[in-house]
Amino acid sequence: MTNRPPDIVSPVTDRMLPQVTSADEARANGRVPYDKPTPGNAIMLFIDHQVGLMAGVRDFPSLAEYKSNVIGLARTAKALKMPVLLSSSNAQWQNGDTLSEIKEIFPDEPIYRRTGIINCYEDPTFRKAFETLVARSGRRHIIISGVTIGTCCAMPTLSLLHDGYSVFPVIDASGAWNHYEAEAAMSRMARAGADLVTTFALACELQGDWKLPTANDMLAPFQHNLSEYGFVLQNFWNNANQHTVPDPFGMVK
């Protein structure tokens, strides 16, 4: 075995460093600023995740995977204590009610039930609630997911970008009738300036440092809604301090 230099372990007291240059300096030098969403600057919008509409999603291998992403995103917002707005469209008819899991995660949040206006940002009742929250919090980074991606997500995204917000559509928590709709919506939003994100990459970006106090709460969406990582966590902790399955060969110390 070759001799290796000793590993260099960062101190557990280290904290995240800011970018070296400002956003204005980055722009002035022809670079794209990293204007990232954080638990302190962002609002999450959950638009039309309704049982009737979700039944029509066709761009995922399974509705279970899609639903798990939506619930994982909701659990992330809850764990990080981020402000949210919930909305539904014509829930009294074929679109159905908001997912019961979303209502359980946010029991104190009203659902703004639109009665015909498709773009939630163009609905006067929702717009008033949104602008009140923005004014109260000072937050202008908007994380949005919705069913379907071409309407419930893309249309308000374009409106929000038009009005100067930084918008982050969560594309794997937004379903589509078919892959053409998903591809067209993603292209349209990205071309307009939205930053497309996915549920668990966004969760990591929001958490930023697993040493922060929110880390324990943030394990829940990864464990329960990203099954692959949940298995990794469970397998490790089941064997970290005591062996759930004894080793009859005596190889595991």
Protein Blocks (a to p, Z undefined) as FASTA:
>chain_A
ZZddddddddfkbccdddfbdfklmmmnopacdddddfklcccddehiafklmmmpckbf
bfklmmmmmmmmmmmmmmnopacddddehklmmnopadfklmmmmmmbccdddfhiablm
lpmklmmmmmmmmmmnopabdcdddddfklmmmmmmmmmmmnopacdddfklcccfbfkl
mmmmmmmmmmnopacddfklmmmmmnopakbmklmmmmmmmmmmmmmlmmmmmmmmmmmm
ocfbacfkomaZZ
